[in-house]
Amino acid sequence: MKLLLSLALAALPLAATAQSATQTTPPATAPAKSDDVRNYISMCTGCHTIPNYQASFPRVYRVPMISGQSAKYIEAALQGYKKGERSHPTMQAIAAQLTDKQMADLGAYYAALGNK
C-alpha cells in the first residue's frame, strides 16, 4: 500500500508537466484575445464557426459565419437580441447574459479574424 501511494505521489509532477505540454497557444497570426473574451467566446464558436451550419430550434435556421463581420454590426446584433428587437430565442438567451463591454469585445474579436 505504501508503495502504491509513493508511486502515485511521484507521478503527480509528471502529470502536471504532461498537461501543460498539451495546452496549445494561439498562432502568432491570430488576433490577440483579451482575458475576458477567452471566457465567453465559446458561446459563439459552437455555431458561428461551422460552414453551412443549420440550427433546428425553433425552426431550421441557417447560422451565419461571423468572422470578418463589422465589429459594430456584431455588437448591434447582440444588442438587438438582448433588447428583444431580434427574435431568435437562443441568441436572445445568450445576449441577455452579456454586458455591453463583452458585446464590444466579441465584435472586435470576430471582426479582427477576417473572413475565414
Residue frames as qw, qx, qy, qz and C-alpha x, y, z in Angstrom:
[[0.000, 0.886, 0.464, 0.000, 0.00, 0.00, 0.00],
 [0.300, -0.793, 0.117, 0.517, 2.88, 2.38, 0.84],
 [0.422, -0.108, 0.612, 0.660, 4.49, 1.54, -2.49],
 [0.215, 0.634, 0.658, 0.346, 1.28, 2.37, -4.37],
 [0.142, -0.941, -0.237, 0.198, 0.94, 5.67, -2.51],
 [0.417, -0.581, 0.336, 0.613, 4.58, 6.53, -3.22],
 [0.385, 0.174, 0.673, 0.607, 4.16, 5.79, -6.91],
 [0.095, 0.812, 0.551, 0.167, 1.03, 7.91, -7.11],
 [0.241, -0.904, -0.037, 0.350, 2.72, 10.86, -5.40],
 [0.458, -0.358, 0.493, 0.647, 5.77, 10.52, -7.62],
 [0.348, 0.404, 0.691, 0.489, 3.58, 10.65, -10.74],
 [0.035, 0.865, 0.408, -0.288, 1.91, 13.97, -9.84],
 [0.104, -0.703, 0.263, 0.652, 4.67, 16.25, -11.21],
 [0.239, -0.042, 0.796, 0.554, 4.76, 14.21, -14.41],
 [0.174, 0.642, 0.743, 0.074, 1.00, 14.56, -14.86],
 [0.012, -0.875, -0.166, 0.454, 1.20, 18.33, -14.38],
 [0.191, -0.494, 0.532, 0.661, 4.04, 18.57, -16.90],
 [0.240, 0.226, 0.854, 0.403, 2.13, 16.49, -19.44],
 [0.133, 0.790, 0.582, -0.140, -0.96, 18.63, -19.03],
 [0.037, -0.830, 0.073, 0.551, 0.92, 21.88, -19.56],
 [0.249, -0.284, 0.702, 0.604, 2.65, 20.42, -22.61],
 [0.235, 0.424, 0.830, 0.275, -0.69, 19.61, -24.25],
 [0.107, 0.833, 0.343, -0.421, -2.07, 23.11, -23.84],
 [0.555, 0.409, 0.366, 0.626, -1.78, 24.99, -27.09],
 [0.109, -0.564, -0.088, 0.814, -1.02, 28.63, -27.62],
 [0.547, 0.758, 0.292, -0.202, -2.77, 30.58, -30.32],
 [0.712, 0.297, 0.240, 0.590, -0.78, 31.02, -33.53],
 [0.312, -0.349, -0.026, 0.883, 1.12, 34.28, -33.87],
 [0.014, -0.184, -0.493, -0.850, -1.16, 35.34, -36.73],
 [0.261, -0.636, -0.720, -0.090, -4.35, 35.08, -34.67],
 [0.111, -0.714, 0.022, -0.691, -5.72, 38.31, -33.25],
 [0.160, 0.144, -0.734, 0.644, -4.99, 38.76, -29.58],
 [0.502, -0.570, -0.577, -0.300, -7.80, 37.77, -27.26],
 [0.209, -0.562, 0.411, -0.686, -8.33, 39.63, -24.02],
 [0.012, 0.055, -0.932, 0.359, -8.73, 37.51, -20.92],
 [0.497, 0.248, 0.428, -0.713, -12.41, 38.41, -20.87],
 [0.647, 0.377, -0.368, -0.551, -13.05, 37.25, -24.45],
 [0.288, 0.244, -0.926, 0.015, -11.49, 33.85, -23.69],
 [0.221, 0.070, 0.802, -0.550, -14.15, 33.30, -21.07],
 [0.533, 0.451, 0.488, -0.524, -17.18, 33.70, -23.32],
 [0.282, 0.473, -0.563, -0.616, -16.05, 33.20, -26.91],
 [0.078, -0.001, 0.993, 0.087, -17.10, 29.53, -26.75],
 [0.409, 0.490, 0.571, -0.517, -20.74, 30.63, -26.73],
 [0.468, 0.680, -0.168, -0.539, -20.26, 31.72, -30.36],
 [0.009, 0.488, -0.822, -0.293, -17.82, 29.13, -31.62],
 [0.432, 0.088, 0.887, -0.134, -20.16, 26.14, -31.42],
 [0.524, 0.643, 0.545, -0.126, -22.46, 27.50, -34.13],
 [0.289, 0.925, -0.003, -0.247, -20.91, 30.51, -35.88],
 [0.103, -0.677, 0.654, 0.322, -17.64, 28.90, -37.00],
 [0.541, 0.076, 0.831, 0.106, -19.12, 25.85, -38.75],
 [0.165, 0.208, -0.503, -0.822, -19.57, 26.33, -42.51],
 [0.476, -0.140, -0.618, -0.610, -23.17, 25.78, -43.68],
 [0.084, -0.135, -0.868, 0.471, -24.36, 25.03, -40.15],
 [0.422, -0.410, -0.385, -0.711, -28.10, 24.96, -39.60],
 [0.164, -0.048, 0.736, -0.655, -29.81, 25.13, -36.23],
 [0.287, -0.317, -0.810, -0.401, -33.15, 23.41, -35.88],
 [0.271, -0.630, -0.649, 0.328, -34.64, 25.30, -32.95],
 [0.542, 0.239, 0.588, -0.551, -37.20, 26.84, -33.04],
 [0.796, 0.560, 0.142, -0.181, -37.13, 26.20, -36.81],
 [0.803, 0.105, 0.231, 0.538, -34.47, 25.26, -39.33],
 [0.011, 0.990, -0.029, -0.134, -32.27, 28.32, -39.50],
 [0.763, 0.416, -0.126, 0.479, -29.02, 28.90, -41.41],
 [0.537, -0.759, -0.045, 0.364, -26.45, 30.13, -38.90],
 [0.445, 0.870, -0.132, 0.166, -24.24, 32.88, -40.34],
 [0.754, -0.012, -0.187, 0.630, -20.46, 32.85, -40.12],
 [0.176, -0.968, -0.164, 0.063, -19.49, 35.93, -38.13],
 [0.624, -0.352, 0.238, 0.657, -15.74, 36.06, -38.75],
 [0.322, 0.128, 0.405, 0.846, -14.96, 39.20, -40.69],
 [0.080, -0.813, -0.530, -0.226, -18.26, 40.91, -39.94],
 [0.074, 0.647, -0.154, 0.743, -18.01, 44.52, -38.82],
 [0.268, -0.083, -0.726, 0.628, -17.46, 44.87, -35.08],
 [0.295, 0.058, 0.198, -0.933, -20.27, 47.44, -34.93],
 [0.648, -0.031, -0.492, -0.581, -22.63, 45.09, -36.76],
 [0.565, -0.107, -0.801, 0.170, -21.96, 42.20, -34.36],
 [0.102, -0.100, -0.562, 0.815, -22.33, 44.49, -31.37],
 [0.433, 0.037, -0.043, -0.900, -25.59, 45.96, -32.72],
 [0.654, -0.072, -0.661, -0.361, -26.97, 42.48, -33.48],
 [0.434, -0.143, -0.784, 0.419, -26.21, 41.30, -29.94],
 [0.114, 0.099, 0.351, -0.924, -27.84, 44.44, -28.52],
 [0.547, -0.012, -0.349, -0.761, -30.88, 43.77, -30.69],
 [0.618, -0.148, -0.771, -0.049, -31.20, 40.23, -29.33],
 [0.266, -0.134, -0.662, 0.688, -30.79, 41.48, -25.77],
 [0.245, 0.134, 0.171, -0.945, -33.50, 44.14, -26.24],
 [0.494, 0.366, 0.755, -0.227, -35.86, 41.69, -27.96],
 [0.387, 0.664, -0.159, -0.619, -35.65, 43.51, -31.31],
 [0.426, 0.347, -0.784, -0.288, -34.31, 40.31, -32.89],
 [0.791, -0.211, 0.076, -0.569, -36.31, 37.17, -32.34],
 [0.726, 0.177, -0.664, 0.031, -34.08, 34.06, -32.22],
 [0.721, -0.652, -0.056, -0.229, -34.65, 32.57, -28.73],
 [0.882, -0.149, -0.104, 0.435, -31.20, 31.00, -28.36],
 [0.432, 0.397, -0.046, 0.808, -29.46, 34.23, -29.33],
 [0.344, -0.744, -0.073, -0.568, -31.75, 36.22, -27.03],
 [0.841, -0.531, -0.096, 0.038, -30.77, 33.98, -24.10],
 [0.770, 0.031, -0.055, 0.635, -27.06, 34.29, -24.89],
 [0.210, 0.559, 0.039, 0.801, -27.16, 38.06, -25.42],
 [0.522, -0.760, -0.180, -0.343, -29.10, 38.55, -22.19],
 [0.838, -0.442, -0.086, 0.308, -26.06, 37.27, -20.30],
 [0.639, 0.229, 0.047, 0.733, -23.57, 39.64, -21.96],
 [0.190, -0.748, -0.170, 0.613, -22.52, 43.09, -20.81],
 [0.432, 0.891, 0.005, -0.139, -22.05, 45.95, -23.27],
 [0.119, -0.756, 0.618, 0.179, -18.26, 45.56, -22.95],
 [0.581, -0.087, 0.803, 0.101, -18.45, 41.84, -23.67],
 [0.631, 0.656, 0.410, -0.052, -20.53, 42.51, -26.78],
 [0.237, 0.925, -0.261, -0.141, -17.99, 45.08, -27.97],
 [0.345, -0.557, 0.743, 0.137, -15.12, 42.67, -27.24],
 [0.674, 0.205, 0.707, 0.054, -16.81, 39.87, -29.20],
 [0.525, 0.829, 0.167, -0.095, -17.46, 42.21, -32.12],
 [0.038, 0.867, -0.476, -0.143, -13.82, 43.33, -32.16],
 [0.521, -0.327, 0.782, 0.102, -12.54, 39.76, -31.90],
 [0.675, 0.375, 0.632, 0.069, -14.61, 38.36, -34.76],
 [0.401, 0.908, -0.003, -0.119, -14.02, 41.43, -36.96],
 [0.143, -0.780, 0.588, 0.161, -10.26, 41.02, -36.46],
 [0.697, -0.071, 0.707, 0.099, -10.39, 37.38, -37.56],
 [0.231, 0.405, -0.535, -0.705, -11.33, 38.39, -41.09],
 [0.847, 0.187, -0.115, -0.485, -13.22, 36.10, -43.46],
 [0.105, -0.388, 0.915, -0.026, -12.31, 32.53, -42.59]]
